[in-house]
Amino acid sequence: MKQVTEAFAHHKELFKSVVDHLPVGVFCKDADDNFRFIIWNQCNADITGIPASEALGKTDFDLFPTEIAEKFRADDIRAMEENREVEIPSEDVRNDTDNRVIFHTRKVALLGPAGKRRYLLGISEDITARHVAEEKLSEANAQLRATQDQMIQLEKLESVGRLAAGVAHEVKNPLALILMGVEYLSEDISPNDENIPVIVEEMRAAVHRADKIVRGLVDFSSERQLDLQLVSVNTVLEHVLMMVRHELTKSSITVEKEFDPELPAIKVDNTKYEQVLVNLLMNAIHAMQSGPRYGRLCIRTRAGVAADQIHDDGLRTGSRLRRGEPVIITEIEDNGCGIPQEVLNSIFDPFYTTKPTGMGTGLGLTVVKKIVEIHQGQIDVRSNHSGGTTVTLTFKQAS
């Protein structure tokens, strides 16, 4: 009997040592004795800051603030009544905030020998380091998004600068028409002159045209949060072509439009979508300035599914959409100088540019790609060895 007693004591001490050395907090409560603690290992003492000598024989109400103790008791009762494992969200139970510990607990009901007594086993994991890392990661992501937004806005302002001269030229024409109308009406003319209504209507139309051009540039340059709305790809393309019309005319570039008139809408931030199109059109215009004498810009829009997209060795591909997903596809094709294969692999890299100093930041296509990714779209750039480049934009159809 003495040997049995000694063996039992030895096994009990061994069990306590094993439990104390576990890398998770372990505790056990006697459910039939007001949920008093009967096991409290060293890791649990480290997590809570309460040694076993103070915890054993006590209840949650003896160890923790009432609000936390009531929550623990409710979780205990739920685990016992449902007779299954109960997972407890992260908690902070230490009073010293300088040593804050966040832990995650699982509780499960147990029956003693012959089912005569009920117990509650709890296992707590210290997730403080993970919680802190997640907080830092969240902060880093927020800073990254802010930096990306700033980069997008800076690139947009550069585009505004490139467009300003063209917009000024476009505004000159309606202003000249208004000035001629004012001069005509300032002359000694008869009140019954039949030209007066015609001239007034032309002046009104010129004012609306100039206002539309200026407002378009102001809206394009404005900074704002992502504002998703349903837009018509064809309508946006027409507006952007108006914004770059001066550059197209100056470079003797002919525009061919193959727009699907029944095109479904897409859901995008209109100004950011315009920024993508302006950047791509300006790149095409610059490429054609060093290409054939007469440039040709072909813009196509069509509806399709993601599986329709072509992927080959001459394609720079972003993240793919899901196969079979309904999409709207826009192709911008120029007959410019083309892009060599070794350059094609770097065009989306930050600060990479083939333009002369002062002609670009090298962030244009980086920003374009980022905007497209924000909208869960895709951009592909394909260039022919004989010259000419085709950019394909793919966005999901609005559901």
QUIJOJO-V493012 format. One record per residue. N is the residue number from 1. RES is the residue in three letters. PHI is phi as a letter, one per 30 degrees, with the letter a starting at -180 (NA if undefined). Layout:
N;RES;PHI
N;RES;PHI
This chain:
1;MET;NA
2;LYS;d
3;GLN;d
4;VAL;d
5;THR;d
6;GLU;d
7;ALA;d
8;PHE;d
9;ALA;d
10;HIS;d
11;HIS;d
12;LYS;d
13;GLU;d
14;LEU;d
15;PHE;d
16;LYS;d
17;SER;d
18;VAL;d
19;VAL;d
20;ASP;d
21;HIS;c
22;LEU;d
23;PRO;d
24;VAL;b
25;GLY;d
26;VAL;b
27;PHE;b
28;CYS;b
29;LYS;c
30;ASP;d
31;ALA;d
32;ASP;d
33;ASP;b
34;ASN;h
35;PHE;h
36;ARG;d
37;PHE;d
38;ILE;c
39;ILE;b
40;TRP;a
41;ASN;d
42;GLN;d
43;CYS;d
44;ASN;d
45;ALA;d
46;ASP;d
47;ILE;d
48;THR;c
49;GLY;i
50;ILE;c
51;PRO;d
52;ALA;e
53;SER;d
54;GLU;c
55;ALA;c
56;LEU;d
57;GLY;i
58;LYS;c
59;THR;c
60;ASP;e
61;PHE;d
62;ASP;d
63;LEU;c
64;PHE;b
65;PRO;e
66;THR;e
67;GLU;d
68;ILE;d
69;ALA;d
70;GLU;d
71;LYS;d
72;PHE;d
73;ARG;d
74;ALA;d
75;ASP;d
76;ASP;d
77;ILE;d
78;ARG;d
79;ALA;d
80;MET;d
81;GLU;d
82;GLU;d
83;ASN;h
84;ARG;a
85;GLU;d
86;VAL;c
87;GLU;c
88;ILE;c
89;PRO;d
90;SER;e
91;GLU;b
92;ASP;b
93;VAL;c
94;ARG;d
95;ASN;d
96;ASP;d
97;THR;d
98;ASP;d
99;ASN;c
100;ARG;e
101;VAL;b
102;ILE;c
103;PHE;b
104;HIS;b
105;THR;b
106;ARG;c
107;LYS;b
108;VAL;b
109;ALA;d
110;LEU;b
111;LEU;c
112;GLY;d
113;PRO;e
114;ALA;i
115;GLY;i
116;LYS;d
117;ARG;b
118;ARG;c
119;TYR;b
120;LEU;b
121;LEU;c
122;GLY;b
123;ILE;b
124;SER;c
125;GLU;c
126;ASP;d
127;ILE;c
128;THR;e
129;ALA;d
130;ARG;d
131;HIS;d
132;VAL;d
133;ALA;d
134;GLU;d
135;GLU;d
136;LYS;d
137;LEU;d
138;SER;d
139;GLU;d
140;ALA;d
141;ASN;d
142;ALA;d
143;GLN;d
144;LEU;d
145;ARG;d
146;ALA;d
147;THR;d
148;GLN;d
149;ASP;d
150;GLN;d
151;MET;d
152;ILE;d
153;GLN;d
154;LEU;d
155;GLU;d
156;LYS;d
157;LEU;d
158;GLU;d
159;SER;d
160;VAL;e
161;GLY;d
162;ARG;d
163;LEU;d
164;ALA;e
165;ALA;d
166;GLY;d
167;VAL;d
168;ALA;e
169;HIS;d
170;GLU;d
171;VAL;d
172;LYS;e
173;ASN;d
174;PRO;d
175;LEU;d
176;ALA;d
177;LEU;d
178;ILE;d
179;LEU;d
180;MET;d
181;GLY;d
182;VAL;d
183;GLU;d
184;TYR;d
185;LEU;d
186;SER;d
187;GLU;d
188;ASP;d
189;ILE;c
190;SER;d
191;PRO;e
192;ASN;c
193;ASP;e
194;GLU;d
195;ASN;d
196;ILE;e
197;PRO;e
198;VAL;d
199;ILE;d
200;VAL;d
201;GLU;d
202;GLU;d
203;MET;d
204;ARG;d
205;ALA;d
206;ALA;d
207;VAL;d
208;HIS;d
209;ARG;d
210;ALA;d
211;ASP;d
212;LYS;d
213;ILE;d
214;VAL;d
215;ARG;d
216;GLY;d
217;LEU;d
218;VAL;d
219;ASP;d
220;PHE;d
221;SER;d
222;SER;d
223;GLU;c
224;ARG;a
225;GLN;d
226;LEU;e
227;ASP;b
228;LEU;d
229;GLN;a
230;LEU;d
231;VAL;b
232;SER;c
233;VAL;e
234;ASN;d
235;THR;d
236;VAL;d
237;LEU;d
238;GLU;d
239;HIS;d
240;VAL;d
241;LEU;d
242;MET;d
243;MET;d
244;VAL;c
245;ARG;e
246;HIS;d
247;GLU;d
248;LEU;d
249;THR;d
250;LYS;d
251;SER;c
252;SER;h
253;ILE;c
254;THR;c
255;VAL;c
256;GLU;c
257;LYS;c
258;GLU;b
259;PHE;c
260;ASP;d
261;PRO;d
262;GLU;c
263;LEU;d
264;PRO;d
265;ALA;d
266;ILE;b
267;LYS;c
268;VAL;b
269;ASP;d
270;ASN;e
271;THR;d
272;LYS;d
273;TYR;d
274;GLU;d
275;GLN;e
276;VAL;d
277;LEU;d
278;VAL;d
279;ASN;d
280;LEU;d
281;LEU;d
282;MET;d
283;ASN;d
284;ALA;d
285;ILE;d
286;HIS;d
287;ALA;d
288;MET;d
289;GLN;d
290;SER;c
291;GLY;c
292;PRO;e
293;ARG;d
294;TYR;c
295;GLY;d
296;ARG;b
297;LEU;c
298;CYS;c
299;ILE;c
300;ARG;b
301;THR;b
302;ARG;a
303;ALA;c
304;GLY;a
305;VAL;b
306;ALA;e
307;ALA;d
308;ASP;d
309;GLN;d
310;ILE;c
311;HIS;b
312;ASP;b
313;ASP;d
314;GLY;c
315;LEU;c
316;ARG;c
317;THR;c
318;GLY;c
319;SER;d
320;ARG;d
321;LEU;d
322;ARG;d
323;ARG;e
324;GLY;i
325;GLU;d
326;PRO;d
327;VAL;b
328;ILE;c
329;ILE;c
330;THR;b
331;GLU;c
332;ILE;c
333;GLU;c
334;ASP;c
335;ASN;c
336;GLY;d
337;CYS;d
338;GLY;i
339;ILE;b
340;PRO;d
341;GLN;e
342;GLU;d
343;VAL;d
344;LEU;e
345;ASN;d
346;SER;b
347;ILE;d
348;PHE;c
349;ASP;d
350;PRO;e
351;PHE;i
352;TYR;d
353;THR;b
354;THR;c
355;LYS;d
356;PRO;d
357;THR;e
358;GLY;j
359;MET;c
360;GLY;l
361;THR;c
362;GLY;i
363;LEU;c
364;GLY;e
365;LEU;d
366;THR;d
367;VAL;d
368;VAL;e
369;LYS;d
370;LYS;d
371;ILE;d
372;VAL;d
373;GLU;d
374;ILE;e
375;HIS;c
376;GLN;h
377;GLY;c
378;GLN;b
379;ILE;b
380;ASP;b
381;VAL;b
382;ARG;b
383;SER;b
384;ASN;d
385;HIS;d
386;SER;d
387;GLY;j
388;GLY;j
389;THR;b
390;THR;b
391;VAL;c
392;THR;c
393;LEU;c
394;THR;b
395;PHE;b
396;LYS;d
397;GLN;d
398;ALA;d
399;SER;d
